[in-house]
Amino acid sequence: MDPLERGILLITRLLAATLMLWSVMDLSVDSILLFHNQKPVSPATWVVDFLPLPLGLVALTKARAFTRWVCDKLE
């Protein structure tokens, strides 16, 4: 694997991990606020906060294919 492929793969995996961590942290903050304030959080907020998690999982599983596609486009 050449350095370009490794760099693209690293960036793709980093972005996927960031999406998943962002989702988990956002859901955690909402849960803490829910239990602390005893006020209901709207379901739309939970759905919007949950969306980056599956996107990150898909990006993580398809990282190698995405890397190959980008390298082919750059050549």
Buried (B, 14 or more C-beta within 10 A) or exposed (E): EEEEBEEBBEEBBEBBEEBBEBBBEBBEEBEEEBEEEEEEBEEEBBEEBBEBBEBBBEBBEEBBEBBEEBBEEEE
